[in-house]
Amino acid sequence: MPRLQGTALASRVPRDRLRTIVLAVLLYAVIAALWILFSDRAVESLLRDPDSLAIANTLKGLFFVSVTSLLLLYLLVRFAAEQAAPARHAKENKPRQGWLARGALYLGLALLGGIFLLAGALGIKHGRDSYREAAGRQLQSIAQLKVGQLEDWLDERYGDARLAGASPTFNKLAEQWRHGGNPAIGGQLAARLEAFRATYRYSDVLICDTKGDILLRADSGSGHALTDALRETLLRSLAGNEVLTTGFSIMETPGPAHMHLDFVAPLLMAGEQRRPEAAIVLRANVEASIHSRLQNWPVPSKSAEIILFQREGEHVRHLNRLRHKTGMMYEEQFPLTQRQRLTAQALAPGYKPGALIEGIDYRNVPVMGAAQPVTGTSWWLLAKIDRDEIFGAAHRDALWIAFTGLLAWLVSATLAIMLLQRRELQHSRRRQHEQAEQLNALKLLSEIAYGSADVIFAKDRQGRFTLYNRAACAYVGKTEDEIIGQDDTAVYPPEQAARVRAHDLRVMEENRVMSMEDTFDTLAGTRTFLAIKGPLHDEDGKVVGMYGIARDITERKTNEEILRRSNEELQRFNRAMIGRELEMIRLKREVNELATALGQQPRYELSAMDDTDAAPDKQQDRQP
């Protein structure tokens, strides 16, 4: 029964309309199938982030629903309009604006949707790239800033060590204490060491011998012991007579446990050439000096962090406390084979210091960062921040871009449908007014052309005049009837006519507006004209002739020539007068010089001239 009803219903539908419906349904089926097959792949090729993919898939579904809803709306509105329109209107307009107009609308809406979708995707990608580049620049700048601070701190510590090692007081007292063992001298040296420690804010200051034993320490009561690393550094410093530093070391006692760096400088009396027999050790509390500075991020951030690390064999070790992990510093380490870690990528061959890298951190959280080596050490510094914090604003921008693009497409599509309906309803009215408008336009053009004081003319492709206004006729002394249908030889001498024809052909061949300035023989004598010429087109855009508007500029050219000659005369006069004045000044100066040579007063007062001449030199001397 439903099949019979469907057949009967289809038999009542006109064949051309039924064909349009079938084409629309097939077009919808093809577009829907292609959308399902290729849209997911296209989105995945543009976006890699899971959050962005989820947002894009949601927007993709909304876009498809919007397209289909608008197409359904258009079909319903179109059906209602056709039912309400008179039969004559449908018969006259449908063959020309039926399925072709609707097909053009469908195609236009699809292309417009694709353009908005592509623009939105490019906008989202551009936004993400902008945030990525900004984050890269910020991370690189912060890494360079922190490395500079760390290098400055190390330079200051090395300078303190060199100052202490070269101090005559320390060297002299240490020499006396080492040979005599006088308790008074030992107390005096310990007091000086304590004063140095307190002044330069070290946790301890020691004096050790060549065996690595402590001879004396500051009165701080720190109780720091010598480590094997410090003994080895001490011996190398004495052997090479140079300032050295140990690696990071953890001190458990006295508590609380902390990390420090030791700077070792040999002690040697001034002027002695023998090998140093003692060294001074400056012990710096790293946590109180370096790490507090490293964790001070220049801008507000919830996840940003500075990590100081170094390579130890096939492992990477973190050297400072971690912001997002409690516990003692210097405990975090992992093998270099974990290439997803930012610190492992920074130590990989081929990494360019300061380049943006992406991966995970010690929390296994996706992050982005930039690493820089610390000059003179095996340390590296990494400035990193979570990807979610970097792209959080980008995700919000993506939603706004997608929403704005979708809204713009919906508004554009709705306006397109409304304009199409309006065009169909006003089509017959426009046709009725076309001829009247053309007649009014021709009448207005004729009044402008024949009432203008400028020469206005038009020609066909063969150069024959089709328009020649009253002003043009006055210059040649002929009527319009005598010129219409003739070429330029009926107006100008052969040489001038050939020149005008060549320019007209160029205007039509190049299909663009051009200007021409030339001189012609007229009833008023030789006159100069400035002509603006352009091509004339038919309904298909084909060039069928050219037009021109020429203005008599003879008087202006004459005035320009008079002005030019006047300027030249004035310039020659100015040069002659200035030359005469300069010659007189020179002669007066010679008379003054002769009078001075004869012991007489100068006859001419030229001090003002001398000041004027010297002023440029003085100004030049004052210039940097």
ZAMARGU-4260 file (C-alpha; in steps of 0.2 Angstrom, whole numbers, plus 5000, padded with zeros to 4 digits):
<rodrens>
0) 5000/5000/5000 | 5014/5013/5004 | 5022/5009/4988 | 5006/5012/4978 | 5004/5028/4987
5) 5022/5034/4984 | 5020/5029/4965 | 5004/5039/4964 | 5011/5054/4973 | 5026/5054/4961
10) 5015/5053/4946 | 5007/5070/4952 | 5024/5078/4953 | 5030/5087/4937 | 5044/5078/4928
15) 5056/5092/4929 | 5052/5095/4947 | 5054/5076/4951 | 5071/5076/4942 | 5077/5091/4953
20) 5071/5082/4968 | 5081/5066/4963 | 5096/5076/4959 | 5096/5085/4976 | 5094/5069/4986
25) 5108/5061/4976 | 5119/5076/4979 | 5115/5076/4997 | 5119/5057/4998 | 5136/5060/4989
30) 5141/5074/5000 | 5136/5065/5016 | 5146/5050/5011 | 5161/5060/5007 | 5159/5069/5023
35) 5159/5053/5033 | 5173/5045/5024 | 5186/5060/5023 | 5181/5072/5037 | 5189/5062/5051
40) 5205/5060/5041 | 5206/5078/5037 | 5204/5083/5055 | 5217/5071/5061 | 5229/5077/5048
45) 5227/5095/5054 | 5227/5092/5073 | 5236/5080/5084 | 5231/5085/5102 | 5217/5074/5109
50) 5208/5089/5116 | 5209/5099/5100 | 5203/5083/5090 | 5188/5082/5102 | 5183/5100/5099
55) 5186/5099/5080 | 5175/5083/5079 | 5161/5092/5089 | 5162/5107/5078 | 5162/5096/5062
60) 5146/5087/5068 | 5138/5104/5071 | 5143/5110/5054 | 5135/5095/5045 | 5119/5097/5055
65) 5119/5116/5051 | 5121/5112/5032 | 5108/5099/5031 | 5096/5110/5041 | 5099/5125/5030
70) 5096/5114/5014 | 5080/5108/5022 | 5075/5126/5026 | 5078/5131/5008 | 5068/5117/5000
75) 5053/5121/5011 | 5054/5140/5008 | 5056/5137/4990 | 5042/5125/4989 | 5030/5137/4998
80) 5036/5151/4987 | 5032/5141/4971 | 5015/5136/4978 | 5011/5155/4981 | 5018/5162/4965
85) 5007/5163/4949 | 5008/5150/4936 | 5014/5163/4923 | 5028/5168/4935 | 5033/5150/4937
90) 5033/5147/4918 | 5043/5162/4914 | 5057/5161/4927 | 5058/5142/4931 | 5067/5137/4915
95) 5080/5150/4918 | 5081/5150/4937 | 5075/5133/4942 | 5086/5119/4946 | 5101/5129/4940
100) 5099/5143/4953 | 5096/5130/4967 | 5111/5120/4961 | 5121/5136/4961 | 5115/5140/4979
105) 5119/5122/4985 | 5136/5123/4978 | 5139/5141/4984 | 5134/5136/5002 | 5145/5121/5001
110) 5160/5131/4995 | 5156/5145/5008 | 5155/5132/5022 | 5171/5124/5016 | 5179/5141/5016
115) 5173/5145/5033 | 5179/5128/5039 | 5196/5130/5031 | 5198/5148/5038 | 5193/5142/5055
120) 5205/5128/5054 | 5219/5139/5048 | 5214/5152/5062 | 5215/5139/5075 | 5232/5132/5068
125) 5239/5150/5067 | 5233/5153/5085 | 5241/5138/5091 | 5257/5142/5082 | 5257/5159/5089
130) 5255/5153/5107 | 5269/5140/5103 | 5281/5153/5096 | 5277/5165/5111 | 5280/5152/5123
135) 5296/5147/5115 | 5303/5165/5115 | 5298/5166/5133 | 5305/5150/5139 | 5321/5154/5129
140) 5323/5171/5137 | 5319/5164/5154 | 5332/5150/5152 | 5345/5163/5146 | 5341/5175/5161
145) 5343/5161/5174 | 5359/5154/5166 | 5366/5172/5166 | 5361/5173/5185 | 5369/5157/5189
150) 5385/5161/5179 | 5386/5178/5188 | 5384/5169/5205 | 5398/5157/5200 | 5409/5171/5194
155) 5407/5180/5211 | 5411/5164/5220 | 5427/5161/5210 | 5431/5179/5213 | 5429/5177/5232
160) 5440/5161/5231 | 5454/5170/5222 | 5453/5185/5233 | 5454/5174/5249 | 5468/5163/5241
165) 5478/5179/5237 | 5475/5188/5254 | 5491/5192/5262 | 5483/5191/5279 | 5477/5174/5276
170) 5493/5168/5269 | 5504/5176/5282 | 5493/5169/5297 | 5491/5152/5289 | 5510/5151/5287
175) 5514/5156/5305 | 5500/5144/5311 | 5506/5130/5301 | 5524/5131/5307 | 5522/5137/5324
180) 5506/5131/5330 | 5503/5147/5341 | 5486/5146/5348 | 5485/5165/5348 | 5489/5166/5329
185) 5476/5151/5327 | 5463/5161/5335 | 5467/5177/5326 | 5466/5167/5309 | 5450/5159/5314
190) 5442/5176/5318 | 5448/5182/5301 | 5440/5167/5293 | 5424/5170/5302 | 5423/5188/5297
195) 5426/5183/5279 | 5413/5170/5280 | 5400/5182/5288 | 5404/5196/5276 | 5402/5185/5260
200) 5388/5174/5267 | 5397/5157/5266 | 5391/5142/5277 | 5409/5138/5281 | 5427/5143/5277
205) 5441/5130/5280 | 5460/5130/5278 | 5467/5112/5273 | 5484/5105/5270 | 5491/5095/5256
210) 5485/5079/5264 | 5467/5085/5264 | 5466/5087/5282 | 5457/5102/5290 | 5470/5114/5298
215) 5458/5127/5304 | 5440/5133/5301 | 5430/5148/5304 | 5422/5150/5322 | 5404/5146/5314
220) 5403/5130/5323 | 5396/5122/5307 | 5405/5105/5310 | 5406/5102/5291 | 5416/5087/5287
225) 5427/5084/5271 | 5420/5073/5258 | 5430/5062/5246 | 5425/5074/5232 | 5432/5089/5241
230) 5448/5080/5246 | 5451/5075/5227 | 5447/5093/5222 | 5459/5100/5235 | 5473/5090/5229
235) 5470/5095/5211 | 5469/5113/5216 | 5486/5112/5225 | 5494/5103/5212 | 5488/5114/5198
240) 5489/5130/5208 | 5471/5135/5202 | 5454/5139/5209 | 5442/5124/5207 | 5425/5119/5213
245) 5417/5102/5218 | 5401/5096/5211 | 5385/5097/5221 | 5386/5088/5238 | 5373/5084/5251
250) 5377/5087/5269 | 5367/5077/5282 | 5376/5084/5297 | 5374/5096/5305 | 5355/5096/5300
255) 5344/5099/5292 | 5351/5091/5276 | 5356/5103/5263 | 5366/5104/5247 | 5382/5114/5245
260) 5396/5118/5233 | 5415/5120/5239 | 5427/5132/5230 | 5445/5128/5233 | 5459/5141/5231
265) 5478/5138/5235 | 5486/5149/5248 | 5504/5155/5244 | 5514/5170/5251 | 5516/5184/5238
270) 5532/5182/5229 | 5535/5164/5233 | 5537/5152/5218 | 5536/5135/5228 | 5521/5124/5227
275) 5507/5129/5239 | 5506/5119/5255 | 5488/5124/5260 | 5472/5129/5253 | 5457/5139/5258
280) 5439/5131/5255 | 5424/5142/5253 | 5408/5132/5256 | 5392/5139/5249 | 5374/5134/5254
285) 5367/5130/5236 | 5349/5129/5242 | 5349/5146/5251 | 5358/5155/5236 | 5355/5146/5219
290) 5339/5137/5221 | 5329/5151/5228 | 5334/5161/5213 | 5330/5148/5201 | 5313/5145/5207
295) 5308/5163/5205 | 5299/5163/5189 | 5298/5181/5181 | 5279/5180/5176 | 5264/5172/5185
300) 5262/5154/5181 | 5254/5139/5189 | 5266/5126/5182 | 5282/5134/5176 | 5298/5127/5184
305) 5317/5129/5182 | 5327/5112/5183 | 5346/5112/5185 | 5352/5095/5179 | 5368/5086/5172
310) 5373/5070/5164 | 5381/5057/5175 | 5386/5042/5163 | 5370/5036/5155 | 5359/5044/5167
315) 5352/5062/5170 | 5352/5069/5187 | 5342/5084/5194 | 5352/5096/5205 | 5338/5106/5213
320) 5322/5104/5222 | 5307/5101/5211 | 5292/5112/5212 | 5279/5098/5210 | 5288/5085/5220
325) 5292/5084/5238 | 5308/5077/5245 | 5327/5080/5245 | 5335/5088/5230 | 5348/5078/5220
330) 5337/5062/5221 | 5328/5063/5204 | 5338/5053/5191 | 5333/5043/5176 | 5341/5035/5161
335) 5345/5044/5145 | 5335/5031/5135 | 5319/5040/5140 | 5319/5051/5125 | 5302/5058/5129
340) 5309/5068/5144 | 5314/5086/5140 | 5331/5084/5150 | 5336/5069/5140 | 5331/5078/5123
345) 5342/5093/5129 | 5357/5081/5131 | 5354/5072/5115 | 5366/5075/5100 | 5361/5089/5088
350) 5351/5099/5101 | 5353/5118/5098 | 5353/5127/5115 | 5338/5137/5117 | 5327/5128/5105
355) 5310/5124/5110 | 5307/5105/5114 | 5291/5096/5119 | 5289/5080/5129 | 5286/5075/5147
360) 5293/5079/5164 | 5296/5069/5180 | 5277/5069/5183 | 5274/5062/5165 | 5265/5077/5161
365) 5266/5085/5143 | 5277/5100/5144 | 5287/5112/5133 | 5303/5120/5137 | 5320/5127/5132
370) 5337/5122/5139 | 5354/5131/5140 | 5371/5125/5146 | 5380/5134/5161 | 5397/5140/5154
375) 5411/5132/5163 | 5402/5118/5171 | 5393/5101/5166 | 5376/5108/5171 | 5361/5112/5160
380) 5347/5123/5165 | 5329/5119/5158 | 5315/5131/5159 | 5298/5122/5156 | 5279/5125/5157
385) 5264/5113/5155 | 5257/5112/5138 | 5239/5114/5145 | 5244/5131/5152 | 5252/5136/5136
390) 5237/5131/5125 | 5223/5134/5137 | 5220/5151/5130 | 5223/5144/5112 | 5209/5131/5116
395) 5197/5145/5121 | 5202/5155/5106 | 5198/5140/5095 | 5181/5138/5102 | 5178/5157/5099
400) 5185/5155/5081 | 5174/5140/5078 | 5159/5148/5085 | 5161/5164/5076 | 5165/5155/5059
405) 5149/5144/5061 | 5139/5159/5066 | 5146/5169/5051 | 5142/5154/5039 | 5124/5152/5046
410) 5121/5171/5044 | 5129/5171/5026 | 5119/5156/5021 | 5103/5163/5028 | 5106/5179/5019
415) 5110/5170/5003 | 5093/5161/5004 | 5084/5177/5007 | 5093/5186/4993 | 5089/5172/4981
420) 5071/5172/4986 | 5071/5191/4984 | 5079/5190/4967 | 5066/5178/4961 | 5052/5189/4967
425) 5059/5205/4960 | 5065/5197/4944 | 5050/5202/4933 | 5050/5219/4941 | 5068/5222/4936
430) 5065/5217/4919 | 5051/5230/4917 | 5063/5243/4923 | 5078/5238/4913 | 5074/5247/4897
435) 5068/5263/4906 | 5084/5264/4916 | 5094/5261/4900 | 5085/5275/4891 | 5087/5287/4906
440) 5106/5282/4907 | 5108/5285/4889 | 5099/5302/4890 | 5109/5307/4905 | 5125/5302/4896
445) 5120/5312/4881 | 5117/5327/4891 | 5133/5326/4900 | 5143/5323/4884 | 5135/5337/4874
450) 5135/5349/4888 | 5153/5347/4893 | 5167/5359/4888 | 5179/5345/4886 | 5181/5335/4870
455) 5171/5319/4872 | 5171/5305/4859 | 5169/5287/4856 | 5175/5275/4842 | 5172/5257/4836
460) 5185/5244/4833 | 5189/5251/4816 | 5192/5268/4822 | 5176/5276/4816 | 5168/5289/4827
465) 5152/5284/4835 | 5151/5300/4847 | 5158/5317/4844 | 5151/5331/4856 | 5148/5349/4853
470) 5165/5355/4861 | 5175/5343/4849 | 5166/5350/4834 | 5170/5367/4839 | 5189/5364/4838
475) 5188/5356/4820 | 5175/5367/4813 | 5164/5352/4807 | 5147/5346/4812 | 5143/5330/4821
480) 5135/5323/4806 | 5150/5326/4796 | 5161/5317/4808 | 5151/5302/4814 | 5156/5287/4804
485) 5173/5294/4799 | 5190/5290/4806 | 5204/5301/4813 | 5209/5307/4795 | 5193/5317/4793
490) 5198/5327/4809 | 5218/5328/4810 | 5232/5328/4798 | 5239/5311/4792 | 5254/5311/4804
495) 5243/5316/4819 | 5229/5304/4814 | 5242/5290/4814 | 5248/5294/4831 | 5231/5295/4838
500) 5226/5278/4830 | 5241/5269/4837 | 5237/5275/4854 | 5218/5270/4852 | 5224/5252/4847
505) 5235/5251/4862 | 5220/5255/4873 | 5209/5242/4866 | 5222/5229/4864 | 5228/5231/4882
510) 5210/5233/4888 | 5214/5247/4901 | 5212/5265/4904 | 5227/5276/4898 | 5231/5294/4896
515) 5239/5303/4882 | 5246/5321/4880 | 5248/5328/4863 | 5247/5343/4852 | 5235/5345/4837
520) 5231/5358/4824 | 5214/5366/4827 | 5204/5381/4821 | 5211/5390/4837 | 5229/5386/4832
525) 5240/5373/4839 | 5233/5367/4855 | 5239/5354/4868 | 5227/5341/4875 | 5227/5329/4889
530) 5216/5314/4884 | 5210/5300/4896 | 5205/5285/4885 | 5197/5268/4890 | 5189/5253/4881
535) 5171/5250/4878 | 5163/5232/4881 | 5148/5223/4875 | 5137/5213/4887 | 5149/5198/4886
540) 5164/5209/4891 | 5172/5209/4874 | 5180/5226/4868 | 5170/5234/4854 | 5178/5251/4854
545) 5185/5265/4865 | 5180/5281/4872 | 5190/5297/4876 | 5189/5313/4886 | 5201/5327/4881
550) 5205/5343/4890 | 5213/5358/4882 | 5229/5362/4893 | 5238/5374/4881 | 5236/5388/4893
555) 5243/5378/4908 | 5258/5372/4898 | 5261/5390/4893 | 5261/5396/4911 | 5272/5382/4916
560) 5285/5386/4903 | 5284/5405/4908 | 5286/5400/4926 | 5301/5388/4922 | 5310/5402/4913
565) 5307/5415/4927 | 5314/5402/4939 | 5330/5400/4929 | 5332/5419/4927 | 5330/5421/4946
570) 5343/5408/4949 | 5356/5415/4938 | 5353/5432/4946 | 5355/5425/4963 | 5371/5416/4958
575) 5378/5433/4951 | 5374/5443/4966 | 5381/5431/4978 | 5397/5429/4968 | 5399/5448/4968
580) 5396/5450/4987 | 5409/5436/4991 | 5422/5444/4980 | 5420/5461/4989 | 5421/5452/5006
585) 5437/5444/5000 | 5445/5460/4994 | 5440/5469/5011 | 5449/5455/5020 | 5465/5457/5009
590) 5465/5476/5013 | 5463/5472/5032 | 5477/5459/5031 | 5488/5472/5022 | 5484/5485/5035
595) 5488/5473/5049 | 5504/5469/5041 | 5509/5488/5040 | 5504/5490/5059 | 5488/5499/5055
600) 5470/5496/5061 | 5459/5486/5049 | 5449/5497/5039 | 5434/5486/5037 | 5424/5478/5051
605) 5421/5460/5046 | 5419/5452/5063 | 5401/5448/5059 | 5406/5439/5043 | 5420/5430/5052
610) 5408/5424/5065 | 5395/5418/5052 | 5409/5409/5043 | 5415/5400/5059 | 5398/5396/5065
615) 5396/5380/5054 | 5413/5375/5059 | 5409/5377/5077 | 5393/5368/5075 | 5402/5354/5066
620) 5414/5353/5081 | 5400/5351/5093 | 5392/5337/5083 | 5396/5320/5091
</rodrens>
